[in-house]
């Protein structure tokens, strides 16, 4: 799977409409690949893989995909595009939904 997550950032305040503050993209493929691995039994804090900033993503720094307390997580710091400057921090976490087929 090679997909991109497109994020839009808006400022929200009481006195005006939400203003678009920029957008950013990241490749969700490495996260999905890590989900397909058999990770149960690994110690908490194990780094599964690292994603480097590149021209194909908006990462402002290296992003690690980590097995933490029985969950797969990825912390991302994305540099916003189409705006003078700005960054947004995200955390991805896989949640298993009972009865779903998964990936």
C-alpha positions as CSV (number, residue, x, y, z in Angstrom):
1,X,0.0,0.0,0.0
2,X,1.4,3.3,-1.0
3,X,-0.9,6.1,0.2
4,X,-0.5,9.6,1.4
5,X,-2.3,11.3,4.2
6,X,-3.3,14.8,3.3
7,X,-3.8,17.1,6.3
8,X,-5.4,20.6,6.2
9,X,-4.7,23.0,9.1
10,X,-7.2,25.7,10.0
11,X,-7.2,28.3,12.8
12,X,-10.4,28.2,14.8
13,X,-11.5,31.2,16.8
14,X,-14.7,32.7,18.2
15,X,-14.9,35.9,16.1
16,X,-14.2,34.7,12.5
17,X,-14.6,31.8,10.1
18,X,-12.0,29.1,10.2
19,X,-9.0,30.3,8.2
20,X,-6.9,27.8,6.2
21,X,-3.4,27.9,7.7
22,X,-1.7,25.4,5.3
23,X,-1.6,21.8,4.3
24,X,0.9,18.9,4.6
25,X,1.3,15.3,3.2
26,X,2.9,12.2,4.5
27,X,3.3,8.6,3.3
28,X,1.2,6.2,5.4
29,X,2.7,3.2,3.6
30,X,5.5,2.5,6.1
31,X,3.0,2.6,9.0
32,X,0.7,0.1,7.2
33,X,3.7,-2.1,6.4
34,X,4.6,-2.2,10.1
35,X,1.0,-3.1,10.9
36,X,1.4,-6.3,8.8
37,X,4.4,-7.5,10.8
38,X,3.9,-9.8,13.7
39,X,4.8,-7.5,16.6
40,X,3.2,-9.1,19.6
41,X,5.8,-10.0,22.2
42,X,8.2,-7.2,21.3
43,X,9.4,-5.1,24.2
44,X,7.7,-1.7,24.6
45,X,9.8,1.1,23.0
46,X,11.1,-1.0,20.1
47,X,11.6,1.1,17.0
48,X,10.2,-0.8,14.0
49,X,11.4,1.6,11.3
50,X,12.4,5.2,10.7
51,X,11.1,7.5,8.0
52,X,13.4,10.2,6.7
53,X,12.3,13.6,5.5
54,X,12.4,13.9,1.7
55,X,10.9,15.8,-1.2
56,X,8.1,13.3,-1.3
57,X,6.8,14.1,2.2
58,X,6.5,17.1,4.4
59,X,8.4,15.7,7.4
60,X,10.5,18.3,9.1
61,X,12.5,15.6,11.0
62,X,13.0,11.9,11.1
63,X,9.8,10.0,12.2
64,X,10.0,6.7,14.1
65,X,7.3,4.0,14.0
66,X,7.4,2.4,17.5
67,X,5.8,-0.5,19.3
68,X,4.7,0.9,22.6
69,X,2.6,-0.8,25.3
70,X,1.1,-3.2,22.7
71,X,0.3,-0.5,20.2
72,X,1.9,0.7,17.0
73,X,2.4,4.5,17.0
74,X,4.1,7.1,14.8
75,X,4.9,10.6,15.8
76,X,5.2,13.0,12.9
77,X,6.3,16.7,12.7
78,X,5.1,18.0,9.3
79,X,6.1,21.3,7.7
80,X,3.1,23.1,6.3
81,X,2.9,24.0,2.6
82,X,1.0,26.8,0.9
83,X,1.7,29.1,3.9
84,X,4.5,31.4,5.0
85,X,5.6,29.0,7.7
86,X,4.4,26.5,10.3
87,X,4.5,23.0,11.5
88,X,1.9,20.5,12.9
89,X,2.6,17.6,15.1
90,X,0.6,14.4,14.7
91,X,0.5,11.0,16.4
92,X,-0.8,8.0,14.4
93,X,-2.1,5.0,16.5
94,X,-3.7,1.9,15.1
95,X,-6.9,0.9,16.8
96,X,-8.4,-2.5,16.3
97,X,-12.2,-2.4,16.0
98,X,-13.9,-5.6,17.1
99,X,-15.6,-7.3,14.1
100,X,-13.6,-5.4,11.4
101,X,-11.5,-7.2,8.8
102,X,-8.4,-5.1,9.5
103,X,-5.9,-4.6,6.7
